[in-house]
Amino acid sequence: MTDRNLAPVCGLYCGDCEHLGNLCKGCGNEGGKPFWTTQAGIAICPLHDCCADKKGLEHCGLCDELPCKAFLALRDPALSDEEFNESLNKRQASLNRRKDIGTDKWLEEMNSGG
C-alpha cells in the first residue's frame, strides 16, 4: 500500500525523512505545513502553496515552469552549495520520474528503496 501523503509536491519522499513520525506526519498529512515552516517563520511551504493550493497540481513535475524561482530558492540552510545543487538535481529527476510513471508507482519505487 502506498501513502500519497508521503509524496509532497517538491520531489522529496517523506518516508526517507528523519523527522517523519517524530516532528512531522508527512507533507500531505500536514497540508503543506511540515515542521520546518514554523522554524522558517512561514505559514506554509511556498512550493505546496504554489503548486497544490494555487495551481491545483499534484506535484511540481506537472508544472510547465519547473524549475521556477520558488523551486530554486527553497533551500535547507544546513546544506552546502554543492549539497544544495545536488538536492535540486535529485528532486527534479524525482519529479520527472513521478510525472512519467505516476505517483503510485513512484511511491512503490521509493518504498522499495528506489
N, C-alpha and C positions, 0 to 999 in steps of 0.2 A: 504494500500500500504506500502511496506517495502522499506527502502532506504539502499541498500547494502553499501553505503559509510559510514554508521554509524556502520559498523561491521568490526573493524580493525582486524589484524592478531593475536593480543595479547590476546584476550579473554575478553577485556573490551567492553562496549557498549557505543558508543559516545553519544547516546541520553540521557544518565544519567549525562553527564559531564557539570559542571557549566560553562565551557568555550565555549560550543557549541553555535555558532551564535554570540559570543562576540569576543573572540580571535581566534576561530577556526571554520572551517566548517565541521569538521569530518575527520578522518584519510584518508578515501577513497578519499574525495574531495581534500585533501591536498597532496595526493600522498606519504603518509608516512612521511610527514614533518609537524606534528602538532606544535602548538605554542611553546611547551616546548623545541623543538630541538634547537632553537636559544638560549634559556636560558641556555641549557646544552652545547652549543658550538659545536654542531654536525650538519652535513648536513641533515641527515635523521635518522629516528628511526631505530636502529640496528635490531630490530625484523622484521620490514617491509622489510628492505633491504635484510635480510637473507631469510625470508620466501617467500615473494611475488616476489622480484626482482631476487634473485639468484636461488631459488629453484622452483619458479613458482607455489607455493601452495597458496590456498585461505586463509588459516589460520594455525597457529602453531599446532592446534589439528590434522592436517593431516600429521604432520612430525613424523617420527619414533624416532627422537632424543628428543622429548619433555619429560621432561623439560631439555633443554640444558643449557650450560653456559650463553649464551646471555639472555635467558628467566629468569634464576635465578639471573642474575646481574642487569637487568633493574629495577631500584628502584626509586620511588618518594622519594626524600630526606626528605620530610615532615613527612614521616611515621616512627613510632617507629618500632623496630624489630618485635614486636608482630603483629602490624598492617600490616607490610610488609609480614610476613609469612601467615597471613590471606588472604591478597590480592593474593599472589601466589596460594594458595589453591583454592580460588574462581575463579581466571582466568583459572586455569587448569580444574576445574569442568565445567566451562562455555564452554571451548573449547571441552571437551569430549561430552557435551550435543549437541553442534553445529555439531560435527562430526556425532553423532548418528541420529539427526533429520534433518540436513541440515540448511543452513544459513537462508533461507526464513522463515521456521517455527521458528527457533531460534529468528529471529528478531520480529516475531509476538508475541512470548512469552515476549520478552524484552519490546515491545511497550505496552503490557498489564500489565506491572509491574512484569513480571516473574522473 
